[in-house]
Amino acid sequence: TLCRYTDMQPIQWRSSRVAIAAGAVALLIILGLVFRSPTARIARRDTMSDYPGAHEYQQHGPLAIRSDGSPHFAYRPPPIPPFEMAKELKGNGFFVRLSDSISLDRNVTDARHEMCARVQFDLEALPRTSVVFVFFNEALSTLLRSIHSVLNRTPPQLLEEIILVDDGSTHDWLHETLEEHVAMLPKTRLIRLPVRSGLVVARLTGAKAAKAQTFTILDSHIEVQPGWLEPLMQRIAHDRTHVLMPMIDGVNQETFQPMPGGIGCSLGFLWNLIEHSIPIQQQDQRLRTTPIDAVRSPTMAGGLFTADKEFFFSIGGYDTQFGFWGTENLEFSFRLWQCGGVLECMPCSRVYHIFRKGGHAYSLPGGHVAKNKMRTARIWMDEYAFIVEAALGNPKGDFGSLDEMKALRERLQCKSFDWFLKNVYPEGVITDITDVRGIGELRNPSSSRCVDTYHNAHWDQPVGVYGCHGQGGSQTWMWMGKTHEIRPIENLELCLSSQLTMTSCEHRDNLAWEHTANKELRNTHTGQCVTITESGSMAMQDCQAKSSQVWELPQRNPQAESAS
């Protein structure tokens, strides 16, 4: 049967409409691909199959191999003993000649909990990261081994790039030799700062240059372990306000043997603004159901962490007026918590790190660490800042303008430091301003002598008495209100014991002191009082309310008095 023209017309019109609609959709798709932001673009991710020779332990294939099959790095023969180890450690804080003989691609002990290997990840669904290494005059072998370990043990789907930021290095091997090596590595680029600018500027340079949604800061003398990145990306994918740390293990500085077990997953701080390891707090442990769950931590070690790039800069990045190095980890930890973020450690993400011993690869300009600590105290620690200032000896100097960071705090409506202590670090030694009764001298007025550490504030070292000099330091003590301890300001991890030694403040029962109505300093465990003997030394004797047992304790805390 033949169809008439009039019968076909509606069919042709419908076909035309379909064609027009299809064309419009196609055009929109093309325009979308052209004009969408790079981060929104959907593209096939690279996998191990894209790298010839790749396998589980070299996920980006063999690295830095010359055309003749030889490695680019010129290995040294193993050093022959005996060694003058103090001399070997002096330049870098680790045995560089031994490092130069060890493979850049060596396998390391997988120290993860056995449950970690059973966790499955959808690599295509996780965010990618830009790994940032900052270095200054680093030993070449440790720097390259750090880079190789990331390339070897990171799934290609998750690694956007590696950014090396050279903070003005002067060693020859970090110029042409390094550039040649980097040119032979996938996904790796080098940024050189024209002059040495310090850790904060260098890290900010790397973070700003990062192409990925997240960036990961690593030290330049580390080796990542298998499966190190996946837990970090999994956690941050769920909440970009989380800043995440790997668990840090050690590498022996003399033998380069990996040493599982390092600083742990939970860190607090001492009041001279140094981070230190603490047990997982009870409130944080209650949030966990397995040994591999995330651990909330009050502070970070600083050298290794992952952050969402947009969130990091939305809360101010780093304080750009910081000096070359030091305390940036605590300043950022306080700001993160007080301004709405969360700091966590992922136990299945583990990284080996060389903690320097007996030497340093570089020097620092004087006064920068004190400046950084004072800025941190005055911007973020509110009425508790006086404790830090006393612990530092009340340093004077130009600490830079605080206005910009205080304006940031106001704009973000950040919480108080009192909130931080009570909600984030409730198991710290100080959680309320009244916990510090005073800071100052322990003076015997009849002799004008003060309890003195002799600048030897170390574990189980004795204390003595010396003429009061009013210069702080070895004669400055913190008198605790809640625990009734007396701590030397030079080392706030130690407490004065009934043996008149400075000992660890943990798990001891002879560290509490009472200032009696007769102004005696009586140990509550032994019942005896601190006494200046006829020979002018110090001893514990029965309390007799005599002048040699009278002590003026540190001045009262004005903040505590106003609170009461």
Salt bridges, closest charged atoms under 4 A:
ASP7 OD2 - ARG4 NE 3.27
ASP46 OD1 - ARG128 NH1 3.35
ASP46 OD2 - LYS187 NZ 2.70
ASP50 OD1 - ARG44 NH2 2.97
GLU88 OE2 - ARG97 NH2 2.58
ASP100 OD2 - ARG76 NE 3.59
ASP105 OD1 - HIS148 ND1 2.81
ASP110 OD2 - ARG112 NH2 2.84
GLU138 OE1 - HIS221 ND1 2.97
GLU138 OE1 - ARG356 NH2 3.44
GLU160 OE1 - ARG128 NE 2.79
GLU161 OE1 - ARG189 NE 2.81
ASP166 OD2 - ARG192 NH1 2.52
GLU179 OE2 - ARG192 NH2 3.18
GLU180 OE1 - HIS72 NE2 3.18
ASP219 OD1 - ARG203 NH2 3.91
ASP219 OD2 - HIS353 NE2 2.90
GLU223 OE2 - ARG106 NH2 2.75
ASP239 OD2 - HIS242 NE2 3.46
ASP249 OD1 - ARG350 NH2 2.61
GLU254 OE2 - LYS357 NZ 2.79
ASP308 OD1 - ARG240 NH1 3.40
ASP319 OD2 - ARG375 NE 2.88
GLU328 OE2 - ARG203 NH1 3.84
GLU331 OE1 - ARG335 NH2 2.81
GLU344 OE1 - ARG235 NE 2.82
GLU344 OE1 - HIS242 ND1 2.83
GLU344 OE2 - ARG296 NE 3.97
ASP382 OD1 - ARG409 NH1 2.93
GLU389 OE2 - ARG378 NE 3.19
ASP418 OD1 - LYS422 NZ 2.69
ASP432 OD1 - LYS422 NZ 3.04
ASP435 OD2 - LYS482 NZ 3.76
GLU441 OE1 - ARG443 NH2 3.26
GLU485 OE1 - ARG487 NH2 2.79
GLU490 OE2 - HIS455 ND1 2.84
GLU493 OE2 - HIS276 ND1 3.35
ASP509 OD1 - HIS525 NE2 3.98
GLU514 OE1 - ARG522 NH2 2.65
